[in-house]
Amino acid sequence: MKKNKISKNWINKQRRDIYVRKSKIEGYRSRAVYKLEEINNKFKFLKNGLSVVDLGAAPGSWSQFMSKNYKNMKILAIDLKKIDKIDNIFQLKGDFTEKDNQKKIKEYFNDKVDLVVSDMAANTSGNKNLDSIVTGELCLQALEFTKNIIKKDGQFVSKLFMGTTFNEIVKYSKEIFEEINIFKPPASRKDSKENFLVCKKLR
Ligand SMILES: C[S@@+](CC[C@H](N)C(=O)[O-])C[C@H]1O[C@@H](n2cnc3c(N)ncnc32)[C@H](O)[C@@H]1O
């Protein structure tokens, strides 16, 4: 399919999408917010007072949702892209996989955190298999980082694509956490390989 035809299809899809319309009415920067809301409705990991790292946070709807609906959360949001200011959120621009940025995250909390959420995704290349591998690698790196920064009863929620590395990532997450769930929220598009990994309690 030609590039301008793909983008026209994308624009039409966005116009028809109820989640896009709802996000505009409710003042959220992305329809992705409803994925977080639906995952949380099922697994109930968001609570007042938690310390939270939001990986791949731009444009910022997950952080907006947490800061709007929960009191006294300490939230750090990081993304390769600049995130427009959100009240009560500490924002970092940079690659989360870089040691220097991981050090900044640890220094900000100066303690273990309760929750790491990751909606990180690589730029779409048009090749769904390649995209799932690259996004899977980001999920692995997020797991690796999380196991050193969260509390014993902490939780990890991450985007993960169905694909060749899916089973390997789920297996690795089971080595780190006691409880693992895989969930595709209704707001995740049917034609996407996207799923979410929800992990509880460090081993
Ligand atoms: C689907 S968007 C996240 C949407 C966000 N949850 C929201 O609600 O607005 C995925 C983000 O992951 C970011 N990302 C990808 N690789 C990253 C990395 N290595 N470090 C930090 N952010 C990354 C991208 O820049 C992109 O903004």
The ligand as a Tripos MOL2 file, in Angstrom:
@<TRIPOS>MOLECULE
LIG
   27    29     1     0     0
SMALL
NO_CHARGES

@<TRIPOS>ATOM
      1 C1          2.8350    4.3050   22.6110 C.3       1 LIG1
      2 S1          3.8760    5.6160   23.1030 S.3       1 LIG1
      3 C2          3.4620    5.8200   24.7960 C.3       1 LIG1
      4 C3          2.1270    6.4850   25.0390 C.3       1 LIG1
      5 C4          1.9600    6.9150   26.4890 C.3       1 LIG1
      6 N1          1.7610    5.7570   27.3660 N.3       1 LIG1
      7 C5          0.7990    7.8470   26.7100 C.2       1 LIG1
      8 O1         -0.1360    7.4630   27.3970 O.co2     1 LIG1
      9 O2          0.8280    8.9730   26.2270 O.co2     1 LIG1
     10 C6          5.4410    4.8420   23.1690 C.3       1 LIG1
     11 C7          6.5790    5.7410   23.5730 C.3       1 LIG1
     12 O3          7.7440    4.9550   23.8740 O.3       1 LIG1
     13 C8          8.8540    5.8040   23.6880 C.3       1 LIG1
     14 N2         10.1100    5.0610   23.7050 N.ar      1 LIG1
     15 C9         10.5270    4.1110   22.8280 C.ar      1 LIG1
     16 N3         11.7720    3.6830   23.1570 N.ar      1 LIG1
     17 C10        12.1440    4.3550   24.2770 C.ar      1 LIG1
     18 C11        13.3230    4.3610   25.0900 C.ar      1 LIG1
     19 N4         14.3560    3.5810   24.8030 N.pl3     1 LIG1
     20 N5         13.3690    5.1940   26.1520 N.ar      1 LIG1
     21 C12        12.3180    6.0060   26.4390 C.ar      1 LIG1
     22 N6         11.1770    6.0500   25.7020 N.ar      1 LIG1
     23 C13        11.0780    5.2420   24.6360 C.ar      1 LIG1
     24 C14         8.5380    6.4610   22.3440 C.3       1 LIG1
     25 O4          9.2950    7.6320   22.1650 O.3       1 LIG1
     26 C15         7.0300    6.7140   22.4690 C.3       1 LIG1
     27 O5          6.7480    8.0380   22.8470 O.3       1 LIG1
@<TRIPOS>BOND
     1     1     2 1
     2     2     3 1
     3     2    10 1
     4     3     4 1
     5     4     5 1
     6     5     6 1
     7     5     7 1
     8     7     8 2
     9     7     9 1
    10    10    11 1
    11    11    12 1
    12    11    26 1
    13    12    13 1
    14    13    14 1
    15    13    24 1
    16    14    15 ar
    17    14    23 ar
    18    15    16 ar
    19    16    17 ar
    20    17    18 ar
    21    17    23 ar
    22    18    19 1
    23    18    20 ar
    24    20    21 ar
    25    21    22 ar
    26    22    23 ar
    27    24    25 1
    28    24    26 1
    29    26    27 1
@<TRIPOS>SUBSTRUCTURE
     1 LIG1         1 GROUP 0 **** ****
